Amino acid sequence: MKILVAVKRVVDYNVKVRVKADNSGVDLANVKMSMNPFCEIAVEEAVRLKEKGVASEIVVVTIGPTAAQEQLRTALALGADRAVLIESGEELNSLAVAKLLKAVVDKEQPQLVILGKQAIDSDNNQTGQMLGALTGYAQGTFASKVEVEGDKVKVAREIDGGSQTVALNLPAIVTTDLRLNEPRYASLPNIMKAKKKPLETLTPDALGVTTTSTLKTLKVEAPAARSAGVKVKSVAELVEKLKNEAKVI
Ligand code: AMP
């Protein structure tokens, strides 16, 4: 079984992001970029399925600038077999990304496509669902457990207040939630080996996909700074402040 994993290059989750002075977006100059954490979980799940003998090949794909090769190499070091970079310098919306992924699905014919549930930069939580609509494949979103059984995949989904288990006919799309697994770190020998694994570069044009955006970001603002807290000396003072200053009791 071939698995296609979509990974996105995003600002590292440890970075405190700064908004550009003109409010047009987030300042990316000299900022550490990494693989989106939910995509790391997607790669890990594919690698575990290969280790169990369920998957025979893992293809990892990203859409982004030339530098996104770094995240593909990371995925290769974690256990993916080959990588595809769809090179684009534009900021693409989820529908454009989903259309490009659909073109890769048509070309690669994977049995399972694994994506993150959301990218931590835009928090869209849309791409997997849109890819589901474009391909017509069954989708299991917010997965906390994935089991392939014959021509079906059983997915436990995180839903409000509990878990729902669905059985999807393959080929299918799964998006990963936090509890699915704990991703491994790449070992140095595997990082070295990953440098020799195949990495193909394509363009949206070569895939016949137009990526004109139907969405424009008008303004990005940082959250309002919180004022510093104060220490009170007694419960009586706390109650007095809650009553007369905060006016919440
Ligand atoms: P989003 O819908 O943008 O929150 O992203 C959800 C998931 O879609 C991510 O975790 C990735 O698996 C995939 N995805 C989003 N953008 C890209 C991209 N530019 N390249 C590859 N995969 C992407």
Residues whose N, C-alpha, C, O or C-beta is under 5 A from the ligand:
A	BS01	AMP	A6 V7 K8 N36 F38 C39 V61 T62 I63 S94 V97 L115 G116 K117 Q118 A119 D123 N124 N125 Q126 T127 G128
